[in-house]
């Protein structure tokens, strides 16, 4: 488990190394340990989202965790029929998004801020303890994380497109 904790510490994603070390059972697969750490609140940028949380309820906390320009996103309107639709405004851009679930919201936010270097990318780590685990990651660290065996987010393909080119 040391390599997982060391890698997270190097990327400045670990809030408390001692607490994290004590939480992880020996022999647990590292990608599962990452979910456990996120749910325990030990990852910088980690969010645990209950299944009952609607995308429109998550916009504020998620954009705050993304930081930068994402903090200025405004939800102008919410429509519920026939599908949940958010009308959002970000600077000069206004868009209507059909967002049936949290991963769809994450996809739209990552896409909207794909060129904003000051906005963290959102990784959908997966489900743990009846919640969805999300991790907001600095773009400069995203490429390194995607090469780590323990980092296997559900939206890895979309995140690959957000890695800054050198």
N, CA, C and O of each residue as an XYZ file, in Angstrom:
664
protein
N       0.816     -1.197      0.000
C       0.000      0.000      0.000
C       0.857      1.257      0.000
O       0.379      2.347     -0.313
N       2.136      1.092      0.357
C       3.014      2.266      0.433
C       3.103      2.984     -0.900
O       3.156      4.213     -0.927
N       3.121      2.249     -2.015
C       3.262      2.912     -3.305
C       2.048      3.782     -3.617
O       2.201      4.868     -4.175
N       0.853      3.326     -3.270
C      -0.350      4.136     -3.462
C      -0.262      5.403     -2.629
O      -0.456      6.504     -3.146
N       0.026      5.258     -1.361
C       0.101      6.426     -0.471
C       1.245      7.347     -0.865
O       1.108      8.569     -0.804
N       2.375      6.771     -1.269
C       3.502      7.596     -1.721
C       3.126      8.399     -2.965
O       3.422      9.591     -3.059
N       2.474      7.739     -3.912
C       2.079      8.429     -5.148
C       1.071      9.532     -4.852
O       1.173     10.626     -5.406
N       0.109      9.261     -3.995
C      -0.880     10.284     -3.644
C      -0.230     11.437     -2.898
O      -0.597     12.596     -3.091
N       0.725     11.120     -2.054
C       1.444     12.162     -1.313
C       2.285     13.022     -2.262
O       2.316     14.245     -2.125
N       2.958     12.394     -3.213
C       3.759     13.135     -4.209
C       2.897     14.103     -5.008
O       3.337     15.203     -5.341
N       1.687     13.701     -5.309
C       0.772     14.544     -6.084
C       0.000     15.524     -5.196
O      -0.855     16.271     -5.670
N       0.316     15.505     -3.915
C      -0.348     16.383     -2.928
C      -1.857     16.152     -2.889
O      -2.638     17.097     -2.782
N      -2.252     14.892     -2.977
C      -3.665     14.531     -2.930
C      -4.061     13.904     -1.594
O      -5.238     13.628     -1.362
N      -3.104     13.685     -0.733
C      -3.360     13.011      0.536
C      -3.398     14.031      1.665
O      -2.443     14.784      1.857
N      -4.487     14.060      2.406
C      -4.631     15.025      3.496
C      -3.860     14.607      4.742
O      -3.240     15.451      5.389
N      -3.884     13.323      5.092
C      -3.279     12.844      6.330
C      -2.712     11.442      6.098
O      -3.455     10.461      6.090
N      -1.407     11.356      5.912
C      -0.753     10.077      5.602
C      -0.952      9.038      6.694
O      -1.207      7.871      6.396
N      -0.841      9.442      7.945
C      -0.970      8.495      9.050
C      -2.387      7.927      9.112
O      -2.569      6.720      9.275
N      -3.381      8.789      8.982
C      -4.774      8.321      9.016
C      -5.045      7.398      7.826
O      -5.730      6.384      7.966
N      -4.512      7.747      6.669
C      -4.713      6.930      5.476
C      -4.071      5.564      5.642
O      -4.671      4.546      5.297
N      -2.865      5.537      6.164
C      -2.149      4.284      6.365
C      -2.907      3.356      7.316
O      -2.972      2.146      7.098
N      -3.473      3.932      8.360
C      -4.215      3.145      9.337
C      -5.557      2.657      8.836
O      -6.123      1.717      9.394
N      -6.066      3.271      7.809
C      -7.395      2.936      7.288
C      -7.382      1.773      6.298
O      -8.382      1.071      6.151
N      -6.260      1.570      5.623
C      -6.222      0.618      4.522
C      -5.849     -0.787      4.967
O      -4.802     -0.982      5.584
N      -6.697     -1.777      4.661
C      -6.376     -3.163      5.008
C      -5.267     -3.722      4.107
O      -5.169     -3.375      2.930
N      -4.455     -4.578      4.677
C      -3.380     -5.208      3.907
C      -3.983     -6.061      2.796
O      -4.990     -6.743      2.989
N      -3.344     -6.005      1.634
C      -3.760     -6.846      0.524
C      -4.922     -6.309     -0.295
O      -5.323     -6.926     -1.281
N      -5.464     -5.173      0.101
C      -6.585     -4.614     -0.665
C      -6.062     -4.060     -1.990
O      -5.016     -3.411     -2.014
N      -6.770     -4.305     -3.088
C      -6.332     -3.737     -4.366
C      -6.266     -2.206     -4.274
O      -7.158     -1.582     -3.700
N      -5.219     -1.605     -4.836
C      -5.024     -0.158     -4.715
C      -6.176      0.691     -5.242
O      -6.473      1.741     -4.674
N      -6.834      0.251     -6.327
C      -7.946      1.059     -6.842
C      -9.122      1.060     -5.865
O      -9.883      2.026     -5.806
N      -9.270     -0.020     -5.102
C     -10.310     -0.086     -4.072
C      -9.913      0.806     -2.898
O     -10.757      1.495     -2.325
N      -8.640      0.795     -2.542
C      -8.149      1.661     -1.465
C      -8.364      3.131     -1.805
O      -8.662      3.936     -0.922
N      -8.216      3.482     -3.068
C      -8.447      4.863     -3.490
C      -9.901      5.262     -3.221
O     -10.161      6.366     -2.743
N     -10.841      4.378     -3.524
C     -12.257      4.633     -3.226
C     -12.468      4.793     -1.722
O     -13.185      5.692     -1.283
N     -11.841      3.919     -0.937
C     -11.964      3.974      0.526
C     -11.431      5.303      1.061
O     -12.055      5.920      1.924
N     -10.290      5.741      0.556
C      -9.698      7.005      1.004
C     -10.576      8.202      0.640
O     -10.706      9.146      1.419
N     -11.170      8.154     -0.535
C     -12.042      9.238     -0.964
C     -13.260      9.314     -0.040
O     -13.623     10.392      0.432
N     -13.879      8.177      0.211
C     -15.077      8.142      1.062
C     -14.763      8.601      2.484
O     -15.617      9.185      3.151
N     -13.551      8.341      2.944
C     -13.146      8.739      4.296
C     -12.784     10.221      4.385
O     -12.506     10.727      5.472
N     -12.786     10.908      3.266
C     -12.461     12.337      3.274
C     -10.978     12.618      3.366
O     -10.586     13.696      3.811
N     -10.135     11.672      2.955
C      -8.694     11.826      3.088
C      -7.988     12.258      1.803
O      -6.762     12.361      1.774
N      -8.760     12.512      0.737
C      -8.161     12.949     -0.519
C      -8.470     14.422     -0.769
O      -9.623     14.846     -0.689
N      -7.444     15.187     -1.069
C      -7.620     16.583     -1.446
C      -8.375     16.601     -2.772
O      -7.935     15.988     -3.745
N      -9.491     17.289     -2.815
C     -10.307     17.332     -4.028
C     -11.302     16.197     -4.131
O     -12.012     16.090     -5.131
N     -11.368     15.346     -3.116
C     -12.299     14.221     -3.145
C     -13.694     14.631     -2.707
O     -13.857     15.441     -1.795
N     -14.688     14.070     -3.357
C     -16.090     14.312     -3.014
C     -16.833     12.984     -3.001
O     -16.655     12.152     -3.890
N     -17.656     12.798     -1.998
C     -18.523     11.637     -1.927
C     -19.944     12.126     -2.174
O     -20.437     13.015     -1.479
N     -20.595     11.535     -3.170
C     -21.922     11.990     -3.579
C     -22.923     10.863     -3.369
O     -22.798      9.794     -3.967
N     -23.910     11.103     -2.524
C     -24.958     10.115     -2.271
C     -25.790      9.870     -3.514
O     -25.900     10.739     -4.379
N     -26.378      8.677     -3.603
C     -27.161      8.325     -4.783
C     -28.385      9.204     -4.983
O     -28.841      9.366     -6.115
N     -28.924      9.772     -3.923
C     -30.115     10.598     -4.058
C     -29.842     12.024     -4.500
O     -30.779     12.786     -4.735
N     -28.579     12.397     -4.616
C     -28.232     13.774     -4.975
C     -28.458     13.980     -6.471
O     -27.949     13.234     -7.308
N     -29.231     15.007     -6.776
C     -29.495     15.341     -8.178
C     -28.363     16.200     -8.728
O     -27.711     16.926     -7.976
N     -28.127     16.121    -10.030
C     -27.061     16.933    -10.625
C     -27.182     18.427    -10.317
O     -26.171     19.087    -10.079
N     -28.395     18.967    -10.318
C     -28.549     20.396    -10.049
C     -28.182     20.754     -8.614
O     -27.803     21.894     -8.343
N     -28.286     19.810     -7.700
C     -27.900     20.042     -6.307
C     -26.386     19.968     -6.120
O     -25.846     20.514     -5.157
N     -25.717     19.302     -7.030
C     -24.277     19.093     -6.915
C     -23.449     20.176     -7.596
O     -22.254     20.290     -7.323
N     -24.046     20.962     -8.466
C     -23.295     21.946     -9.248
C     -22.448     22.850     -8.355
O     -21.259     23.023     -8.623
N     -23.019     23.421     -7.317
C     -22.284     24.349     -6.445
C     -21.068     23.714     -5.787
O     -19.956     24.212     -5.954
N     -21.251     22.616     -5.034
C     -20.090     21.987     -4.396
C     -19.051     21.487     -5.398
O     -17.851     21.569     -5.135
N     -19.496     20.974     -6.536
C     -18.558     20.426     -7.510
C     -17.755     21.532     -8.188
O     -16.542     21.394     -8.349
N     -18.401     22.620     -8.586
C     -17.661     23.707     -9.234
C     -16.738     24.404     -8.237
O     -15.685     24.912     -8.622
N     -17.120     24.435     -6.966
C     -16.222     24.993     -5.940
C     -14.967     24.131     -5.825
O     -13.862     24.661     -5.707
N     -15.126     22.813     -5.860
C     -13.981     21.901     -5.779
C     -13.125     21.963     -7.045
O     -11.913     21.760     -6.983
N     -13.744     22.238     -8.180
C     -13.001     22.365     -9.434
C     -12.154     23.634     -9.426
O     -11.070     23.659    -10.009
N     -12.634     24.673     -8.776
C     -11.882     25.909     -8.631
C     -11.809     26.737     -9.896
O     -12.472     26.446    -10.892
N     -10.985     27.780     -9.838
C     -10.764     28.652    -10.988
C     -12.044     29.228    -11.557
O     -12.945     29.626    -10.819
N     -12.112     29.268    -12.869
C     -13.257     29.845    -13.574
C     -14.555     29.082    -13.302
O     -15.640     29.649    -13.434
N     -14.459     27.807    -12.925
C     -15.662     27.014    -12.664
C     -16.478     27.577    -11.502
O     -17.688     27.366    -11.429
N     -15.819     28.285    -10.605
C     -16.538     28.869     -9.461
C     -17.555     29.918     -9.884
O     -18.457     30.256     -9.118
N     -17.415     30.431    -11.092
C     -18.319     31.485    -11.566
C     -19.493     30.940    -12.380
O     -20.335     31.715    -12.834
N     -19.560     29.627    -12.571
C     -20.666     29.031    -13.304
C     -21.976     29.330    -12.574
O     -22.050     29.243    -11.349
N     -22.998     29.682    -13.338
C     -24.308     29.948    -12.758
C     -25.346     29.037    -13.401
O     -25.364     28.853    -14.618
N     -26.201     28.476    -12.570
C     -27.341     27.724    -13.070
C     -28.476     28.728    -13.193
O     -28.971     29.247    -12.192
N     -28.884     28.995    -14.424
C     -29.897     30.002    -14.695
C     -31.299     29.424    -14.550
O     -32.216     30.102    -14.088
N     -31.457     28.152    -14.954
C     -32.778     27.530    -14.914
C     -32.616     26.019    -14.814
O     -31.623     25.455    -15.275
N     -33.604     25.373    -14.207
C     -33.639     23.916    -14.108
C     -35.015     23.460    -14.582
O     -36.037     23.927    -14.080
N     -35.035     22.562    -15.534
C     -36.286     21.969    -16.038
C     -36.241     20.481    -15.738
O     -35.191     19.846    -15.831
N     -37.393     19.935    -15.379
C     -37.417     18.521    -15.009
C     -38.091     17.625    -16.028
O     -37.987     16.403    -15.919
N     -38.773     18.180    -17.008
C     -39.492     17.342    -17.948
C     -39.079     17.660    -19.371
O     -38.920     18.839    -19.689
N     -38.903     16.720    -20.215
C     -39.028     15.278    -20.015
C     -37.818     14.692    -19.289
O     -37.926     13.630    -18.677
N     -36.667     15.368    -19.348
C     -35.472     14.934    -18.606
C     -34.924     16.149    -17.871
O     -35.230     17.285    -18.234
N     -34.123     15.919    -16.850
C     -33.527     17.034    -16.112
C     -32.648     17.838    -17.056
O     -31.739     17.295    -17.684
N     -32.920     19.120    -17.152
C     -32.167     20.004    -18.033
C     -31.699     21.212    -17.231
O     -32.486     21.860    -16.541
N     -30.414     21.501    -17.334
C     -29.843     22.677    -16.685
C     -29.521     23.709    -17.753
O     -28.949     23.388    -18.795
N     -29.888     24.930    -17.486
C     -29.488     26.041    -18.336
C     -28.397     26.745    -17.539
O     -28.663     27.299    -16.473
N     -27.161     26.725    -18.058
C     -26.023     27.262    -17.320
C     -25.401     28.431    -18.069
O     -25.494     28.534    -19.292
N     -24.770     29.302    -17.308
C     -24.040     30.434    -17.877
C     -22.644     30.451    -17.282
O     -22.460     30.394    -16.066
N     -21.663     30.532    -18.177
C     -20.258     30.610    -17.765
C     -19.603     31.691    -18.609
O     -19.233     31.452    -19.759
N     -19.463     32.865    -18.043
C     -18.910     33.980    -18.807
C     -19.824     34.319    -19.966
O     -21.009     34.583    -19.764
N     -19.287     34.317    -21.188
C     -20.064     34.629    -22.386
C     -20.827     33.427    -22.932
O     -21.597     33.564    -23.883
N     -20.626     32.270    -22.349
C     -21.209     31.030    -22.854
C     -22.457     30.667    -22.068
O     -22.444     30.658    -20.837
N     -23.538     30.368    -22.784
C     -24.728     29.790    -22.148
C     -25.037     28.491    -22.867
O     -24.940     28.401    -24.091
N     -25.409     27.492    -22.091
C     -25.695     26.176    -22.659
C     -26.859     25.545    -21.930
O     -27.149     25.868    -20.778
N     -27.517     24.642    -22.625
C     -28.555     23.804    -22.015
C     -28.026     22.373    -22.004
O     -27.618     21.831    -23.031
N     -28.044     21.782    -20.818
C     -27.527     20.422    -20.667
C     -28.630     19.491    -20.192
O     -29.320     19.784    -19.216
N     -28.794     18.376    -20.880
C     -29.607     17.292    -20.340
C     -28.668     16.445    -19.496
O     -27.705     15.873    -20.006
N     -28.950     16.369    -18.219
C     -28.069     15.634    -17.309
C     -28.905     14.641    -16.503
O     -29.542     14.994    -15.510
N     -28.882     13.406    -16.956
C     -29.697     12.388    -16.303
C     -29.090     11.896    -14.996
O     -29.791     11.325    -14.161
N     -27.770     12.118    -14.810
C     -27.119     11.649    -13.592
C     -25.837     12.446    -13.339
O     -25.473     13.322    -14.124
N     -25.167     12.134    -12.247
C     -23.940     12.845    -11.869
C     -22.823     12.653    -12.894
O     -22.171     13.638    -13.242
N     -22.562     11.436    -13.401
C     -21.519     11.310    -14.419
C     -21.770     12.185    -15.657
O     -20.817     12.677    -16.260
N     -23.023     12.382    -16.039
C     -23.325     13.260    -17.176
C     -22.979     14.707    -16.833
O     -22.463     15.440    -17.676
N     -23.263     15.115    -15.601
C     -22.888     16.467    -15.161
C     -21.364     16.627    -15.196
O     -20.858     17.642    -15.676
N     -20.636     15.630    -14.690
C     -19.172     15.667    -14.691
C     -18.652     15.791    -16.123
O     -17.754     16.587    -16.398
N     -19.218     15.006    -17.023
C     -18.805     15.061    -18.425
C     -18.983     16.480    -18.981
O     -18.071     17.020    -19.607
N     -20.144     17.076    -18.755
C     -20.415     18.409    -19.283
C     -19.503     19.464    -18.674
O     -19.036     20.359    -19.378
N     -19.244     19.370    -17.379
C     -18.352     20.340    -16.731
C     -16.921     20.194    -17.250
O     -16.265     21.191    -17.552
N     -16.441     18.962    -17.353
C     -15.092     18.744    -17.894
C     -14.988     19.282    -19.317
O     -13.973     19.867    -19.695
N     -16.039     19.079    -20.099
C     -16.030     19.556    -21.478
C     -16.077     21.081    -21.542
O     -15.354     21.689    -22.332
N     -16.911     21.695    -20.728
C     -17.036     23.153    -20.727
C     -15.706     23.822    -20.375
O     -15.344     24.846    -20.954
N     -14.986     23.234    -19.422
C     -13.739     23.837    -18.944
C     -12.491     23.120    -19.475
O     -11.430     23.185    -18.854
N     -12.612     22.450    -20.602
C     -11.492     21.678    -21.158
C     -10.263     22.524    -21.428
O      -9.147     22.010    -21.349
N     -10.425     23.803    -21.743
C      -9.279     24.660    -22.061
C      -8.897     25.595    -20.921
O      -8.012     26.435    -21.083
N      -9.545     25.462    -19.784
C      -9.272     26.341    -18.643
C      -8.220     25.690    -17.743
O      -8.532     24.781    -16.972
N      -6.993     26.150    -17.843
C      -5.889     25.549    -17.088
C      -6.062     25.690    -15.579
O      -5.497     24.902    -14.820
N      -6.834     26.681    -15.131
C      -7.006     26.913    -13.695
C      -8.129     26.078    -13.086
O      -8.385     26.175    -11.886
N      -8.798     25.261    -13.891
C      -9.923     24.450    -13.406
C      -9.486     22.990    -13.322
O      -8.945     22.434    -14.278
N      -9.728     22.381    -12.167
C      -9.385     20.972    -11.977
C     -10.337     20.081    -12.787
O     -11.523     20.381    -12.924
N      -9.804     19.004    -13.307
C     -10.613     18.000    -13.999
C     -11.280     17.116    -12.942
O     -10.741     16.924    -11.852
N     -12.450     16.586    -13.275
C     -13.181     15.738    -12.328
C     -13.123     14.290    -12.808
O     -13.559     13.962    -13.912
N     -12.576     13.439    -11.952
C     -12.519     12.001    -12.217
C     -13.640     11.312    -11.452
O     -13.847     11.578    -10.268
N     -14.358     10.431    -12.126
C     -15.380      9.610    -11.470
C     -14.673      8.320    -11.074
O     -14.450      7.444    -11.909
N     -14.324      8.210     -9.796
C     -13.551      7.057     -9.333
C     -14.377      5.775     -9.306
O     -13.842      4.688     -9.523
N     -15.673      5.895     -9.040
C     -16.540      4.723     -8.980
C     -17.422      4.770     -7.753
O     -17.515      5.790     -7.071
N     -18.065      3.653     -7.485
C     -19.009      3.562     -6.373
C     -18.342      2.910     -5.168
O     -17.556      1.971     -5.296
N     -18.682      3.439     -3.993
C     -18.188      2.874     -2.740
C     -19.147      3.272     -1.631
O     -19.529      4.437     -1.519
N     -19.532      2.312     -0.819
C     -20.410      2.582      0.320
C     -21.682      3.330     -0.096
O     -22.064      4.317      0.532
N     -22.324      2.854     -1.146
C     -23.574      3.435     -1.645
C     -23.460      4.894     -2.036
O     -24.432      5.644     -1.948
N     -22.290      5.293     -2.463
C     -22.060      6.663     -2.931
C     -21.129      6.639     -4.123
O     -20.395      5.676     -4.344
N     -21.173      7.711     -4.882
C     -20.261      7.881     -6.001
C     -19.075      8.700     -5.519
O     -19.250      9.730     -4.868
N     -17.874      8.246     -5.837
C     -16.656      8.925     -5.397
C     -16.070      9.713     -6.564
O     -15.816      9.162     -7.635
N     -15.858     11.013     -6.340
C     -15.302     11.902     -7.352
C     -13.992     12.476     -6.838
O     -13.803     12.622     -5.630
N     -13.090     12.800     -7.752
C     -11.822     13.413     -7.378
C     -11.500     14.526     -8.358
O     -11.396     14.296     -9.562
N     -11.341     15.743     -7.831
C     -10.954     16.894     -8.643
C      -9.435     16.983     -8.643
O      -8.806     17.075     -7.589
N      -8.852     16.954     -9.844
C      -7.408     16.819    -10.008
C      -6.848     17.975    -10.831
O      -7.422     18.367    -11.847
N      -5.716     18.514    -10.375
C      -5.015     19.538    -11.153
C      -4.642     18.949    -12.511
O      -4.214     17.798    -12.594
N      -4.799     19.713    -13.546
C      -4.520     19.203    -14.900
C      -3.067     18.809    -15.084
O      -2.771     17.861    -15.813
N      -2.160     19.517    -14.439
C      -0.739     19.190    -14.591
C      -0.419     17.810    -14.021
O       0.566     17.192    -14.425
N      -1.235     17.316    -13.088
C      -1.017     15.998    -12.486
C      -1.819     14.903    -13.176
O      -1.580     13.718    -12.944
N      -2.754     15.285    -14.008
C      -3.679     14.317    -14.604
C      -2.971     13.252    -15.444
O      -3.275     12.066    -15.312
N      -2.050     13.648    -16.289
C      -1.331     12.677    -17.122
C      -0.577     11.653    -16.300
O      -0.602     10.461    -16.606
N       0.109     12.123    -15.235
C       0.854     11.191    -14.361
C      -0.098     10.230    -13.662
O       0.182      9.036    -13.558
N      -1.226     10.753    -13.185
C      -2.184      9.894    -12.489
C      -2.779      8.842    -13.421
O      -2.950      7.687    -13.031
N      -3.089      9.236    -14.633
C      -3.680      8.289    -15.576
C      -2.730      7.146    -15.928
O      -3.175      6.099    -16.398
N      -1.448      7.330    -15.711
C      -0.477      6.252    -15.949
C      -0.300      5.345    -14.734
O       0.360      4.310    -14.830
N      -0.878      5.717    -13.597
C      -0.767      4.907    -12.380
C      -1.771      3.759    -12.418
O      -2.920      3.968    -12.806
N      -1.365      2.552    -12.025
C      -2.288      1.412    -12.060
C      -3.460      1.544    -11.085
O      -4.517      0.958    -11.320
N      -3.297      2.287    -10.013
C      -4.375      2.425     -9.034
C      -5.442      3.424     -9.475
O      -6.548      3.424     -8.935
N      -5.123      4.264    -10.439
C      -6.035      5.321    -10.872
C      -6.796      4.835    -12.096
O      -6.305      4.916    -13.222
N      -8.000      4.331    -11.861
C      -8.806      3.748    -12.943
C     -10.205      4.357    -12.927
O     -11.186      3.652    -12.691
N     -10.302      5.668    -13.178
C     -11.622      6.297    -13.132
C     -12.527      5.791    -14.252
O     -12.063      5.384    -15.317
N     -13.812      5.830    -13.984
C     -14.820      5.414    -14.951
C     -14.718      6.261    -16.221
O     -14.940      5.757    -17.321
N     -14.387      7.529    -16.074
C     -14.317      8.449    -17.207
C     -12.879      8.684    -17.686
O     -12.543      9.784    -18.126
N     -12.039      7.661    -17.602
C     -10.617      7.789    -17.983
C     -10.438      8.263    -19.421
O      -9.559      9.080    -19.696
N     -11.244      7.768    -20.323
C     -11.101      8.156    -21.739
C     -11.336      9.657    -21.914
O     -10.576     10.319    -22.620
N     -12.359     10.191    -21.294
C     -12.632     11.614    -21.376
C     -11.562     12.436    -20.691
O     -11.240     13.533    -21.147
N     -11.004     11.927    -19.603
C      -9.944     12.643    -18.886
C      -8.671     12.721    -19.730
O      -7.940     13.710    -19.669
N      -8.414     11.690    -20.506
C      -7.212     11.674    -21.347
C      -7.201     12.884    -22.280
O      -6.143     13.435    -22.583
N      -8.378     13.287    -22.730
C      -8.489     14.450    -23.631
C      -8.191     15.761    -22.913
O      -7.973     16.781    -23.567
N      -8.176     15.754    -21.586
C      -7.957     16.972    -20.809
C      -6.515     17.138    -20.367
O      -6.161     18.164    -19.784
N      -5.682     16.151    -20.634
C      -4.270     16.227    -20.254
C      -3.612     17.308    -21.094
O      -3.685     17.275    -22.323
N      -2.960     18.280    -20.426
C      -2.311     19.340    -21.198
C      -1.207     18.784    -22.096
O      -0.436     17.915    -21.688
N      -1.145     19.293    -23.313
C      -0.066     18.877    -24.214
C       1.168     19.708    -23.914
O       1.069     20.865    -23.505
N       2.318     19.114    -24.119
C       3.554     19.806    -23.764
C       4.083     20.573    -24.904
O       5.123     21.220    -24.783
